Amino acid sequence: MKSATWIAVLIAALAVSFGQTAQAGYCGASSYSCCPTPSCAAAGDYCGARSCCTQYQTVQEIVYDKQCVTKYRTVCDQVCEQVPVNCTKNVYQTCYRDECYETCKPVYNTCYRDQCYTVCRPVTKTAYRCEAYTVNIPVTKTCYRDETYTVCVPTYQTCYREVPYEVCKPVTQTCYRDECYTTYKPYTETCYKDVCYTVCKPVVECRVVDVCGGEWQTIVQQCPPTCTTRCVETPGSWQWDCNRCTQVYRPGCPKQEQVCCPGPTTCKKVWVPRMEQKTISTTRMEYETKTCRVPYSVCKMQPCTQTRRVPYTTCHVVKECRMQKVPYTVCSTRQECRTRRVPYTVCSSRCETRTRQIPYTVCSTVQETRTQKVPYTTCTMQKEVHTRKVPYQVCRQVCETRYVTQTRTVQRQVPYTETICVPRCVTRCVPVQTCCPKPACGS
């Protein structure tokens, strides 16, 4: 910047120097016609060569000033926004259907048969015999004797005395005062507002899809027979027991036998898949926004001032003197002689003969025939029909709104400050050396 300034000053100075007639050849002018002859001669005289004077010349130069300028540049910003997108998704729902199948299960029934046997049952009989015994019975007798004692008997007498007392009696008086109060009367004002509502219009679209279908096939399987071992008891017998002098039932010996039952038949359904093509109608909803004017009522309250008479009660107390009778009791005692009968007991005994019954037991044996129930088990196969839930899937399409993030570019103006150089012209005086006439050296 400084070099450019000095170049500009130099150019301006040269232009001024070319525009004027040079007066001296030593200062760099292009013409030496004005130089005096002695000065242009050979420099033999030193005093003539130094004879020069200084003058000032007006020079214009260009000066650059720094200035701050506000400019704007365009900046692009990336903005992310959520955009709603209507889409359809498949929703799979598991449903169940009832399926019947048949099974055979063994049913064991317990039956009973009657079997007679003889039992010797002991029979006991209670008999009584009479026995006489003597008992001493105590006999008590109550007698009385007279006894004299003295008692102090209190005597109470009630008396009264008059006691004055003061009673404060309230006296009330009802007065009235005027009171202002504000009531509000409601009034209704009807206003209107614009309401936006969305209307859904269904749009039906048809498309062909591959559906995995099939059918159920029933497979019947026969299970192998099952053999079980059961314990069977042989019939018993009655035998005479000499020790107890009675017949005793001896049970039979248990034995094991094999019982085979036929196996159950099971039915099983097998799913055979098959691909099918079906035409599915899809309904999507298109949303349309409409506007309508909806009236609404605004309830406002209007104040109204009214006057009413409000009663109030004043109370003052009036003293009143009264008399009351206060009872009091006077107690005195007197002695009194009384007689009472005091009981006492006289005890004696007497002999008495009594009779009592003494029991004794007589035992005898009686034969008795009884019947008992002997259980045995029978097996039958019973068919049962069961129901089970078989799951299958149903596909339906549901409309939903998803939000997708989209990026867009937004331009904005950003201010910034820049420093520039502004040129301006400055006038100043520059000293210029010119050659003067040679003075006489002898002077």
C-alpha positions as CSV (number, residue, x, y, z in Angstrom):
1,M,0.0,0.0,0.0
2,K,2.8,2.4,0.9
3,S,4.7,1.6,-2.4
4,A,1.5,2.3,-4.4
5,T,1.1,5.7,-2.6
6,W,4.7,6.7,-3.4
7,I,4.3,5.7,-7.0
8,A,1.2,7.8,-7.3
9,V,2.9,10.8,-5.7
10,L,5.9,10.4,-8.2
11,I,3.6,10.3,-11.2
12,A,1.8,13.4,-10.1
13,A,5.0,15.3,-9.5
14,L,6.3,14.3,-13.0
15,A,3.1,15.5,-14.5
16,V,3.4,18.9,-12.8
17,S,7.0,19.2,-13.8
18,F,6.2,18.5,-17.5
19,G,3.5,21.1,-17.5
20,Q,5.7,24.0,-16.4
21,T,8.8,25.4,-17.9
22,A,11.9,24.2,-16.1
23,Q,14.0,26.9,-14.7
24,A,17.1,24.9,-13.7
25,G,18.8,21.9,-15.3
26,Y,20.2,20.5,-12.1
27,C,16.8,19.6,-10.6
28,G,16.0,17.0,-13.3
29,A,14.2,19.2,-15.9
30,S,14.3,18.1,-19.5
31,S,15.3,21.6,-20.8
32,Y,18.4,23.6,-19.9
33,S,17.6,26.7,-22.0
34,C,17.1,28.8,-19.0
35,C,20.4,28.0,-17.3
36,P,22.8,31.0,-17.2
37,T,25.9,30.7,-19.2
38,P,28.3,30.9,-16.3
39,S,26.5,28.1,-14.5
40,C,26.6,25.8,-17.5
41,A,30.3,26.5,-18.1
42,A,33.0,24.2,-16.8
43,A,32.9,23.8,-13.1
44,G,36.0,25.6,-12.5
45,D,34.4,28.0,-10.1
46,Y,33.1,26.2,-7.0
47,C,31.2,29.2,-5.7
48,G,29.1,29.5,-9.0
49,A,28.1,25.8,-8.8
50,R,26.7,26.1,-5.3
51,S,24.5,29.1,-6.1
52,C,20.9,27.5,-5.9
53,C,17.6,28.3,-3.9
54,T,14.6,26.3,-2.6
55,Q,11.0,26.8,-3.8
56,Y,7.7,25.1,-3.0
57,Q,5.4,23.5,-5.5
58,T,1.8,22.4,-5.0
59,V,1.4,18.7,-5.6
60,Q,-1.8,16.6,-5.7
61,E,-1.6,12.9,-4.5
62,I,-4.1,10.1,-4.2
63,V,-4.5,8.8,-0.6
64,Y,-6.5,5.6,0.2
65,D,-8.6,5.5,3.3
66,K,-9.8,2.3,5.0
67,Q,-13.6,2.0,5.2
68,C,-15.8,-0.8,6.7
69,V,-18.6,-1.9,4.5
70,T,-21.4,-4.4,5.5
71,K,-22.0,-7.0,2.8
72,Y,-24.3,-10.1,2.7
73,R,-23.4,-13.6,1.5
74,T,-25.8,-16.5,0.9
75,V,-25.5,-19.5,3.3
76,C,-27.2,-22.8,2.7
77,D,-28.5,-24.6,5.7
78,Q,-29.7,-28.2,5.9
79,V,-33.1,-28.5,7.6
80,C,-34.6,-31.9,8.6
81,E,-38.4,-32.1,8.9
82,Q,-40.9,-34.8,9.5
83,V,-43.2,-35.5,6.5
84,P,-46.3,-37.7,7.0
85,V,-46.6,-40.6,4.6
86,N,-49.7,-42.8,4.3
87,C,-48.8,-46.4,4.0
88,T,-50.4,-49.8,4.4
89,K,-49.0,-52.6,6.5
90,N,-50.0,-56.3,6.9
91,V,-51.3,-57.2,10.4
92,Y,-51.4,-61.0,11.1
93,Q,-54.0,-62.2,13.6
94,T,-54.1,-65.6,15.0
95,C,-57.6,-67.2,15.1
96,Y,-58.8,-70.5,16.4
97,R,-61.3,-72.9,15.0
98,D,-62.9,-75.9,16.9
99,E,-61.9,-79.4,15.7
100,C,-63.5,-82.6,17.0
101,Y,-61.6,-85.8,17.4
102,E,-62.6,-89.2,18.9
103,T,-60.7,-91.3,21.5
104,C,-61.4,-94.6,23.2
105,K,-60.6,-94.9,26.9
106,P,-61.1,-97.9,29.1
107,V,-63.7,-97.6,31.8
108,Y,-63.4,-99.8,34.8
109,N,-66.6,-100.6,36.8
110,T,-66.6,-102.2,40.2
111,C,-69.5,-104.7,40.7
112,Y,-70.5,-106.6,43.8
113,R,-71.9,-110.1,44.3
114,D,-73.6,-111.5,47.4
115,Q,-71.8,-114.2,49.5
116,C,-73.3,-115.9,52.6
117,Y,-71.3,-116.9,55.7
118,T,-72.1,-118.1,59.3
119,V,-71.0,-116.1,62.4
120,C,-71.2,-117.2,66.1
121,R,-72.3,-114.1,67.9
122,P,-72.0,-113.9,71.6
123,V,-75.1,-112.6,73.4
124,T,-74.8,-111.1,76.9
125,K,-77.6,-110.6,79.3
126,T,-77.6,-108.5,82.5
127,A,-79.4,-109.9,85.6
128,Y,-79.9,-108.3,89.0
129,R,-80.0,-109.6,92.6
130,C,-81.3,-107.8,95.7
131,E,-79.0,-107.0,98.7
132,A,-79.9,-105.3,102.0
133,Y,-77.6,-102.8,103.8
134,T,-77.8,-100.3,106.8
135,V,-77.2,-96.6,106.5
136,N,-76.7,-94.0,109.3
137,I,-78.6,-90.8,108.3
138,P,-77.7,-87.5,110.0
139,V,-80.7,-85.5,111.2
140,T,-80.3,-81.7,111.7
141,K,-82.7,-79.4,113.6
142,T,-82.7,-75.7,113.6
143,C,-83.5,-73.9,117.0
144,Y,-83.8,-70.1,117.8
145,R,-82.8,-68.0,120.8
146,D,-83.7,-64.3,121.5
147,E,-80.9,-61.7,121.6
148,T,-81.2,-58.0,122.5
149,Y,-79.0,-55.2,120.9
150,T,-78.9,-51.4,120.8
151,V,-78.9,-49.4,117.5
152,C,-78.2,-45.7,117.0
153,V,-80.9,-44.4,114.5
154,P,-80.0,-41.1,112.6
155,T,-82.8,-38.6,112.2
156,Y,-82.6,-36.1,109.2
157,Q,-84.5,-32.8,109.0
158,T,-84.5,-30.6,105.9
159,C,-84.5,-26.8,106.5
160,Y,-84.5,-23.8,104.0
161,R,-82.8,-20.4,104.0
162,E,-83.3,-17.5,101.5
163,V,-80.3,-16.5,99.4
164,P,-80.4,-13.4,97.2
165,Y,-78.8,-13.6,93.7
166,E,-78.5,-11.4,90.6
167,V,-79.6,-12.4,87.2
168,C,-78.4,-10.8,83.9
169,K,-81.3,-10.8,81.5
170,P,-80.5,-10.2,77.8
171,V,-82.8,-7.8,75.9
172,T,-82.6,-8.0,72.1
173,Q,-83.8,-5.4,69.6
174,T,-84.1,-5.9,65.8
175,C,-82.9,-2.9,63.6
176,Y,-82.6,-2.5,59.8
177,R,-79.9,-1.0,57.5
178,D,-79.7,-0.4,53.8
179,E,-77.1,-2.5,51.9
180,C,-76.1,-2.4,48.3
181,Y,-75.2,-5.6,46.5
182,T,-74.3,-6.5,42.9
183,T,-76.0,-9.2,41.0
184,Y,-75.0,-10.5,37.6
185,K,-77.5,-11.2,34.8
186,P,-76.3,-13.7,32.2
187,Y,-76.8,-13.0,28.5
188,T,-75.8,-15.1,25.6
189,E,-73.9,-13.8,22.5
190,T,-73.6,-16.0,19.4
191,C,-70.2,-15.9,17.6
192,Y,-68.7,-17.8,14.7
193,K,-65.4,-19.5,14.1
194,D,-63.8,-21.3,11.2
195,V,-63.2,-25.0,11.9
196,C,-61.1,-27.2,9.7
197,Y,-62.1,-30.8,9.5
198,T,-60.7,-33.7,7.5
199,V,-62.9,-35.9,5.3
200,C,-61.7,-39.4,4.5
201,K,-62.6,-40.7,1.0
202,P,-62.0,-44.5,0.5
203,V,-60.2,-45.5,-2.7
204,V,-60.5,-49.3,-3.5
205,E,-57.5,-51.0,-5.3
206,C,-57.4,-54.6,-6.3
207,R,-54.3,-56.8,-6.6
208,V,-53.5,-60.5,-7.0
209,V,-51.4,-62.1,-4.3
210,D,-50.2,-65.7,-3.7
211,V,-51.8,-67.2,-0.6
212,C,-50.6,-70.3,1.1
213,G,-53.7,-72.5,1.6
214,G,-54.4,-76.2,1.9
215,E,-56.7,-78.7,3.4
216,W,-56.8,-81.1,6.4
217,Q,-56.7,-84.9,5.8
218,T,-57.7,-87.3,8.5
219,I,-55.4,-90.3,9.3
220,V,-56.7,-93.2,11.4
221,Q,-54.2,-95.1,13.5
222,Q,-54.7,-98.2,15.6
223,C,-52.7,-98.4,18.8
224,P,-51.3,-101.8,19.9
225,P,-53.2,-103.6,22.7
226,T,-52.2,-103.2,26.2
227,C,-51.8,-106.1,28.7
228,T,-52.0,-105.6,32.4
229,T,-51.5,-107.9,35.3
230,R,-54.1,-107.9,38.0
231,C,-54.4,-109.7,41.3
232,V,-57.4,-112.0,41.8
233,E,-58.3,-113.6,45.1
234,T,-59.8,-117.2,45.2
235,P,-62.9,-117.8,47.2
236,G,-62.4,-118.5,50.9
237,S,-63.9,-121.1,53.2
238,W,-65.3,-121.4,56.8
239,Q,-63.3,-123.6,59.2
240,W,-64.0,-124.6,62.8
241,D,-61.6,-123.1,65.4
242,C,-61.3,-125.3,68.5
243,N,-59.6,-122.7,70.6
244,R,-62.4,-120.2,70.3
245,C,-65.2,-122.7,69.7
246,T,-66.5,-120.9,66.7
247,Q,-66.3,-120.9,62.9
248,V,-63.6,-118.7,61.3
249,Y,-63.6,-117.5,57.7
250,R,-60.3,-118.3,56.0
251,P,-59.8,-116.1,52.8
252,G,-58.5,-117.6,49.6
253,C,-55.0,-117.3,48.1
254,P,-54.3,-114.4,45.8
255,K,-53.1,-115.1,42.2
256,Q,-52.1,-113.0,39.3
257,E,-53.6,-113.1,35.8
258,Q,-52.9,-111.3,32.5
259,V,-55.7,-109.1,31.1
260,C,-55.3,-107.7,27.5
261,C,-57.3,-104.8,26.3
262,P,-57.6,-103.7,22.7
263,G,-55.6,-100.6,21.8
264,P,-57.5,-97.3,21.1
265,T,-58.1,-95.9,17.7
266,T,-56.7,-92.4,17.2
267,C,-57.7,-90.0,14.4
268,K,-55.1,-87.4,13.4
269,K,-55.5,-84.6,10.9
270,V,-52.6,-83.6,8.7
271,W,-52.4,-80.2,7.0
272,V,-51.6,-80.4,3.2
273,P,-50.4,-77.0,2.0
274,R,-51.3,-75.6,-1.4
275,M,-50.5,-72.3,-3.1
276,E,-53.5,-70.3,-4.4
277,Q,-53.9,-66.9,-6.1
278,K,-56.5,-64.6,-4.6
279,T,-57.6,-61.2,-5.6
280,I,-57.4,-58.8,-2.6
281,S,-59.2,-55.5,-2.5
282,T,-57.2,-52.8,-0.7
283,T,-58.9,-49.7,0.5
284,R,-56.9,-46.7,1.3
285,M,-58.1,-43.4,2.7
286,E,-57.5,-40.1,1.0
287,Y,-57.7,-37.1,3.3
288,E,-59.3,-33.8,2.3
289,T,-59.4,-30.8,4.5
290,K,-62.6,-28.6,4.5
291,T,-63.6,-25.5,6.4
292,C,-67.0,-24.7,7.9
293,R,-68.3,-21.9,10.1
294,V,-69.4,-23.2,13.4
295,P,-71.5,-21.0,15.7
296,Y,-70.8,-21.0,19.4
297,S,-72.4,-19.2,22.3
298,V,-70.5,-16.9,24.6
299,C,-72.1,-16.4,28.0
300,K,-71.4,-13.1,29.6
301,M,-72.4,-11.7,32.9
302,Q,-73.8,-8.1,33.2
303,P,-73.5,-6.5,36.6
304,C,-76.6,-5.0,38.2
305,T,-76.6,-3.0,41.5
306,Q,-79.6,-3.4,43.9
307,T,-80.5,-2.3,47.4
308,R,-81.9,-4.4,50.2
309,R,-82.8,-4.0,53.8
310,V,-80.7,-6.2,56.1
311,P,-81.9,-6.8,59.6
312,Y,-79.5,-6.9,62.4
313,T,-80.0,-7.6,66.2
314,T,-78.7,-5.5,69.1
315,C,-78.5,-7.0,72.5
316,H,-78.0,-5.3,75.9
317,V,-78.1,-6.9,79.4
318,V,-80.5,-5.9,82.2
319,K,-79.6,-6.9,85.8
320,E,-82.5,-8.3,87.9
321,C,-82.3,-9.3,91.7
322,R,-84.1,-12.5,92.7
323,M,-84.4,-14.7,95.9
324,Q,-84.0,-18.5,96.0
325,K,-84.5,-21.0,98.8
326,V,-81.5,-23.1,99.5
327,P,-82.2,-26.4,101.4
328,Y,-79.8,-27.8,104.0
329,T,-80.1,-30.9,106.2
330,V,-79.8,-31.2,110.0
331,C,-78.8,-34.7,111.3
332,S,-79.4,-36.0,114.9
333,T,-79.1,-39.5,116.4
334,R,-81.2,-41.4,119.0
335,Q,-80.6,-44.9,120.6
336,E,-83.1,-47.6,120.1
337,C,-83.2,-51.1,121.7
338,R,-84.1,-54.1,119.4
339,T,-84.5,-57.9,119.7
340,R,-83.5,-60.5,117.1
341,R,-83.8,-64.3,116.8
342,V,-80.4,-66.0,116.4
343,P,-80.6,-69.5,114.8
344,Y,-78.5,-72.5,115.8
345,T,-78.4,-76.1,114.6
346,V,-78.7,-79.4,116.6
347,C,-77.4,-82.5,114.8
348,S,-78.4,-86.2,115.6
349,S,-78.2,-89.6,113.7
350,R,-80.6,-92.5,113.1
351,C,-80.1,-96.0,111.5
352,E,-82.1,-97.0,108.3
353,T,-82.1,-100.3,106.4
354,R,-82.2,-100.0,102.6
355,T,-82.2,-102.5,99.6
356,R,-80.2,-102.2,96.3
357,Q,-80.0,-104.1,93.0
358,I,-76.6,-105.6,92.1
359,P,-76.2,-106.4,88.3
360,Y,-74.3,-109.4,87.0
361,T,-73.8,-110.6,83.3
362,V,-74.8,-113.9,81.7
363,C,-73.1,-114.8,78.3
364,S,-74.4,-117.2,75.6
365,T,-73.5,-117.9,71.9
366,V,-75.9,-117.6,69.0
367,Q,-75.2,-118.7,65.4
368,E,-76.1,-116.1,62.8
369,T,-76.0,-116.2,58.9
370,R,-74.8,-113.0,57.2
371,T,-74.3,-111.8,53.7
372,Q,-71.3,-109.8,52.4
373,K,-70.6,-107.9,49.2
374,V,-67.6,-109.2,47.3
375,P,-66.3,-106.7,44.7
376,Y,-65.0,-107.5,41.2
377,T,-63.9,-105.2,38.3
378,T,-65.2,-105.1,34.7
379,C,-63.5,-103.2,31.9
380,T,-65.4,-101.6,28.9
381,M,-64.1,-99.3,26.2
382,Q,-65.9,-96.0,26.0
383,K,-65.6,-93.6,23.0
384,E,-65.2,-89.9,23.8
385,V,-65.4,-86.9,21.5
386,H,-63.0,-84.1,22.3
387,T,-62.7,-80.6,20.9
388,R,-59.4,-78.8,20.4
389,K,-58.5,-75.3,19.2
390,V,-56.6,-75.3,15.8
391,P,-54.8,-72.0,15.2
392,Y,-54.7,-70.3,11.8
393,Q,-53.5,-66.9,10.7
394,V,-55.6,-64.2,9.1
395,C,-53.9,-61.3,7.3
396,R,-55.5,-57.9,7.1
397,Q,-54.2,-54.6,5.9
398,V,-54.2,-51.5,8.2
399,C,-53.6,-48.0,7.0
400,E,-51.2,-46.0,9.1
401,T,-49.4,-42.7,8.9
402,R,-45.6,-42.7,9.3
403,Y,-43.3,-39.8,9.5
404,V,-40.3,-39.7,7.2
405,T,-37.3,-37.4,7.8
406,Q,-36.5,-35.4,4.7
407,T,-33.6,-33.0,4.3
408,R,-34.0,-29.8,2.4
409,T,-31.7,-26.8,1.7
410,V,-32.7,-23.4,3.1
411,Q,-30.9,-20.2,1.9
412,R,-30.4,-17.3,4.2
413,Q,-28.4,-14.0,4.0
414,V,-25.6,-13.7,6.5
415,P,-24.1,-10.2,7.0
416,Y,-20.3,-9.7,7.2
417,T,-18.0,-6.7,7.4
418,E,-15.3,-6.0,4.8
419,T,-12.6,-3.3,4.8
420,I,-12.0,-1.6,1.5
421,C,-9.7,1.3,0.4
422,V,-11.4,4.4,-0.9
423,P,-9.1,6.8,-2.9
424,R,-9.2,10.6,-2.3
425,C,-7.1,13.4,-3.6
426,V,-4.8,15.4,-1.2
427,T,-3.1,18.7,-2.1
428,R,0.2,19.5,-0.3
429,C,3.3,21.6,-0.9
430,V,6.6,19.9,-2.0
431,P,10.0,21.7,-1.7
432,V,11.8,22.1,-5.2
433,Q,15.4,23.1,-5.5
434,T,16.1,25.5,-8.4
435,C,19.4,27.1,-9.7
436,C,19.8,30.8,-8.9
437,P,22.1,33.3,-10.8
438,K,25.8,33.1,-9.7
439,P,26.7,35.9,-7.4
440,A,29.9,37.6,-7.8
441,C,32.6,35.9,-5.9
442,G,34.3,39.1,-4.9
443,S,31.3,40.5,-3.2
